[in-house]
């Protein structure tokens, strides 16, 4: 259903208030160019929700304008999950260019894309919520190019207010640029271009598919499957939601094509900690298993993990016949292991199928008991690339590891 170029005093398109059934759903809808004409407490450009439980999923909000909430306004004890939605180029003259949440309310935002939404000088451009009385959780989402008072580089330009944020791409430099009452997990990505297909066209068409991800985007396979809502099986375009090993960040899932003739990389270990943390092992060894490692002359990539659970210890059991050594790795406490190998002979090296290229040892942090870590191979901070002799860029099939670090149920 399309809501285009509507105007209204309380909301440009839809007002949902005092719904005693608590079963309201807005799904597979497009809101473009709607305007709330008054500066009232419910003046959202797209949807205003008050004193009701409302579910919004698989919707596009683009170029909507409101006083409080350009796209969506959540108010007065509302409970609202927002899933698989795009918010682009929406404007709020007060705050919350994409979404505004007012107390006392609860919002859970999952797999949404916030792009170039604008808020006032004191309020957030992407998502805005006050410092008390609001519960906001944001998962597997992308924030890029949102502004506060016209500036996309200052605190509050993408998020403004206390929130639990995990597995999101955020547009500012690091955690220090966010409010101290934000809870930002180590699985977030900061100040990294999400590599949209055609961001300049975002908001100009009803489909908004220009905000799909390129295959080399740092947001592909970067979400957390356990944070997906129940029965969330498709993205905003109706494509299967998880096509790789992990869900993508944002509203669109990147198409995944298996490459059986390409290089296979996979972690081969799963660890479940015992019930009592008093008998927790001090470390875990995780080998990186390869197949189709045939006549390669170079390989590079990045491995990431949650440092609140795992602490890097060492690299061991390196494949002996390709000249791999500790000099090929660059590790730190930031949760990134960078590897770069080059065949000095330029003749191409091979490793037997199902062999360990190397093994990573992690110390297990007792303070992480009850948590879960994900170990992933990807393109961030350095891109994943392999070259086969003679100078052929090789394809990949990657299987990441979800390292279970919790009580065994």
N, C-alpha and C positions, 0 to 999 in steps of 0.2 A: 504494500500500500504506500502511496506517495502523499506527502504533505508538503506542498510547495507554495511559497510566497503568501502564506496566510498571515493575518495580523490579529491580535487580541490583547485585551487589557491585562489579563492574568497570565496568559501564555500565548505564544504565537500559534501553537498547533493544538496541544492537548493539556487539559487539567484533570488530574486524578486526585480526588480528595475525599476523606472520610469514608473510604470503601470498607464496609464492615465485613465483606466476604474474604478480604485478604487474598484474592485470587487473580488480581489484575495482571495481564501480560501484554506487553508490546513487543512484537517479534517480526522480523523480516520487513521492516518499514524504512522509508527514506524520508528524512526531514531536510529540506533545502530552502534557504532564504526566508524562513519564518521570522516574524518580528513581534516581540512583546512591546506594546505601545506605552505602557505606564511604568513608572518607577515604583512598583508595589513590591510587597514581600514575596509575591508569587510570580514575579515577572520574568519567566524563562522564555527564551526564544523557541525552543522545541517542546519540551515536556516539563510540566510542574507537577510534583507529587507531594501531597501533604497528608499526614495522619493515615497512611495506608501502606500496605505491603504490595510492592509492584516489582515485577521482573521485566527487565529490558534486555533483549538479546538479538544479535544479528541485525543491528540497525546502523544506518548512516546518518550522522548529524553534520551538515555542512553549511557554512555561511548563515547560520541562525544568529539572531541578535536579541539579547535580553538585558534587563537591568541586573538581575541576580541569577547567574547561570546562563551562558550563551546557548548551550545545548540542552542540559538537564538541570533541574533544581529539585533537591530532596530536602524536605522540611518536616519538622514537628512530629518526632517519634516514628518516622517512616523507616521501613526496612526494605532495602533495595539491592538485589544483585544486578550488576550490569556486565554482560558477557558478550564477547565477539562483536564489539561495536567500534566504529570509526568516528572520531570527533576531529573535524578539520576546518580551520578558518572561521570558527565561531567566535563571537565577541560578546563580552559582558561589560557593561559600563560600570558595574560595581565590582564583581569578583567571580571567578570561576568561568573562564572562557569556555571550557569544555563542560565541566560538571561543578556545581556548587552544592555542598552538603551542610545543612544547618542543624544545630542541636535541638532536641536530642534525637539523633538519627543514626542509622547504621548502613554503611554501604560496602559492598564487596565487589571490586572491579577486577575482572579477569579477562586476559587476552583482548585488551582494547588498544587502539592506536590513537594517540593525541598528537595532532600535527598543526602547528601554527594557529593555535587558539590564543585569544588575547583577553587579558584581564586588566583591571584598573591598576594604578600605581601602587596600591597597598595590598592587592589581592592576587592570587595565583592565576596564571593563564591556562594551565591544563586542568588541574583539580584544586579546588579551594575549599577549606573547611576550618572552622574555628579551633582554638587551642583546647577547648574542653567541651564535654557533652556529646562528642561525636566519636564513633568507632569507624575507622576507615581502613580497609585492607585492599592492597593493590598487588595483583599477581600477574606475571607473564605479559606485561604491557610495555608499550613504547611511548616515550615522551620526547618529542623533537621539534625545535623551532617555536615553542610556545613563549609568550611574552607577558611580562608584568610591567605596565607602564611603557610599553614599546621596547623593552629590553629583554633579550632571551638569555643573557649571561648572568643575571643576578639571582640571588636566593629567592625562591618563591615563584620563579617564572614558570616552572613546570608543576611543582607541588607547593602548596602553602597550607601548613597545618599538620597536626600529628597524624602519622599513618604508619602502618606496618607494611613494608614494601619488600617484595622478594621476586627475584628473577625478572627484573625489569631493566630496560635501557633508559637511563636518565640523562638529561641533556647537560647537566653541570659537571664540573671537573671531578669531584670526589665527595666523600661523605661530609667533609668539613664545610661544604657549601650548603648543607641542609640543616634544618632546625635540629637542635639537640633532642627534641622529643620525638623525632622521627626514628623508627626502628628499621634500619636498612641492612639487609643481609649481605653477606659477602658474595652472593650469587648475582648481584646487580652489576650492570655494565655502565660506566660513566663516560660522558663526553666522547662518544664514538658514533660516527655516521651510521645510521641503520641500513643504508643502501637500499632505499626504495627504488622501484622500477622507474617511476617518472614523477617525482614529487612536485615538479612545477605544474603538473596538470591536476594535482589533487584538489578536489572541490569543484572542478569545472564540469564534471559529468555526474550523472546520477549513480553510476556504478562505483566511482572512486577507486577503481582497481589500480590506479597509478601508485597506490600505497602498498601494493604487494611487495614482497621482499625479493631481491636478487638472490641467486643461489649462493653467492659468496657473502651474504649478509651475516654480521655477527649475531643476529637475532635468530637465525635458523638453528633448530635443535638446542636452544638456549633456555627454554622454559622448564617448568617442573610438572611432570604428569600428575603428581599427587595433589597439585593445587587446582586441577580442573574440576569444575562443578560436575555432579553426577549427571550422566546421560548427555554430556557435552561431546558430541561425536562429529560435528561438522563445524567449519569456519563460517565467516560471514558470507562467503560465496557458495556455500553448500559443499565444499570439498572436504574429504575426510580430515578430521582434526589432527591426528598424529600420524605422520607419514614416514618419519625417520625414527630414531630411537627415543627422541624427546619431542614434546610439543614446541612449536616455534613461539616466539614472543609476538604480540600484536594480533590483529584481527584476522590476518590471512595466513594460511598454512602453505609453505612452499612445496611444490610438487616434488616427490621423491622417486627417483628411478634407480633401481638396483643395477649395479654394474658388475656382473659376475666375472668379467674378464679383467677387472681393475684390481688395484691394490686393496686388500682387506686389512683393516686395523681394528682390533677389539681388545678390551680388557677382559681377562679371564680369571675372575675371582669375585666372590660375593662373601661378605663378612657380616654376620649378625652377632652383636655383642651379647654376652650372657645376661641373665636377669639381674644379677647383682653387680654394680660397678666396682665392688671391692675385688672381684676376680677378673677384671678387664685385662686382656693382654696388653702389653706395652707397645706393640707395633703390629702392622699388617703388611704383607708383601703382595704387590699386585703386578703381574707380568702383562706387558703389551704383546699380544699375539698377532702374528702377521701371516698372510697367505698371498700368493701371487707377487711376492717380492722377487721379481725376476729382472735381472740386468738393469738395475737402477743405478743411476750415477749421482742422484741427490734426493734428499728428503728433508723437509722441515715442517714444523707445526707447533701448536701450543696445547698444553694440557692444563686444565683448571680444576680447582676443588675448593671446598669451603674450609677456610682456615680455623673456624671456630670448632671444627670437629677433627680435622687432620692436620698434622704438622710434618712438613717434608723432612725426611731423614737422609736418604741417600739413593743413588742409582747403582744397581748391580746386575750381574748375569747378562752383560751386553753381548750381542751376537759376535762371536770371535773372528769371523772370516770377512768382515767388511771394514775393519779399521775403526769401529765405533769406540769412543772413549769418553771419559768424564769431560773432556774439553768440548764435546759436542752439546753440552747442556748448560743452561743458564737458569738457576733457580733462586728463589728468594722467599721471604715470608709472606708475600702478597697473594699467594694462591695461584701462581702461574709457574709452569715449567716449560721453558722454551727449548726446543731441540732443533739442531741444524747439522746435517751430515752431508759430506761431499766426497765422492770417490776420486782420490787424487790421480788414479791411473786412467780415469775416463774410459775404462773398458766395460763397466757395468758389473755390479755385484748382486749376488742372489742369496736368499735365505730360505731354508726348507719350509714348506707349508706347515702351519700349526706350531711354529717355533716362537720362542720369546725373543723379541728384538731387544728388549731390556726389561728390568723389573724395578719398580719404584717401591721403596720402603717408606711408610708413613708411621710416625709416632701417633698413638691414639690419645687424644686429650681427654682425661677423665671429666673435664668440665663440659664436654660435648655429649655426655651420656643422655640418651633420650632423643638425640638429634639424628639427622640423616644427611649423608654427604653424597654428592654426585661428582663422579670423576669423568671428565669429558675431553675429547680431542676436538679441536676446532680451529677457527681462523683468527682468534684473538688471544694475545696482542699481535702475533705474526701469523700470516696466512699459511694454510696447509697446502703444500705443494710437493709433488714428486715428479722426477724426470727420468725417463727410461732411455737407455742407450738405443739408437743415437738421437738424443735431443727430442724425445717425444714426451709431451706433457701427459702424465698418466692420470687415469680416473681413480676415484676412491669409492670404497664402500666402508663406512665407519660404523662401528657398534660401540657405543659408550657404556660405561658401567654406572649403575645406580648402586652405590655402596650403602647398604642398609646398616645403620648404626643406631639401634634402638632395642628395646626389650623384645625378646622373642615371644610373640603372642600365641 
